[in-house]
Amino acid sequence: MHQINLVEICVAANRVSEILAELEHYGVTRFTLYPDITQVKDQINLEIQEEGQLPSVTASSIVNVSKTGVNLSI
């Protein structure tokens, strides 16, 4: 059986933009963290179109980097 350890890192709200800029400087973006996110978006959009439902999904709506943290929601 695998043990899963979750760690929460709290960052002061006034430091988030600085940290995001540093990460981007080193090439860490939501697309490098989640390289298949575009394919996930395309698959969701295809399924939505086939079912005749809207709205379409964008990559940024799947992975949301905000001042409160990174949220992955599909």
N, C-alpha and C positions, 0 to 999 in steps of 0.2 A: 504494500500500500504506500502511495506517495504522500508525503507531508507537504502541505502548502503553507508557506509563511507569507502573510500579507504585512506590508509596511506602509504606514501613512507618513508622508513628509509634509509638514505644515510650513507654508511660506507666507511671509507677511505680504499683504496685498500691495503695498507700495514697492515691493521688489519684483513682482511678477513680470512686468514689462522688461526690466533689466535682465532677468534670468532668461526670458524667451529670446531676447536679442543675442545673448551669449550662446545659447543653444543653437540658434540659427547660424551664428558665425562659425560654429564648428560643424555645421551640416546636419544638425538634428532638427527635423521638422516633423509635422504630423504625417507627412508622406514617407519619410524615411523610417519612422517608427511603425507605420502601418502601410507597407508598400503595396499591398493588394487592395487598398481602400477604393481605388478607382474601379477595379473590377467588381467589387462588392456593390458599389453604387450603380454600375451599369446593369448588373444582374437584378437588383431591386427595381430599377426603372423598367426593365424589360417585363418583369413579373407584374408590375403595376399597370403597364400599358396593356398587357394581355388580359388582365382582369378588368380593364376599363376604369381604373381608379386613378385619382390624382391626389395630391401634387407629386411631382417627381422628386427624387432624393438627390441631393448634392453631396459631394465628398465632405464639404465643411459642415454639413448638417449631421453627418455620421460621427465624425470626430470633431468635437468642439473644444477648443482650447480657450478657456476664459480666465478671468481673474480668480475664479474659485478653484481652478484645476482643469485637468483633462478628463473629458467625459466621452466614453464610447457608447453609443446607443444605436442599435439597429432595430 
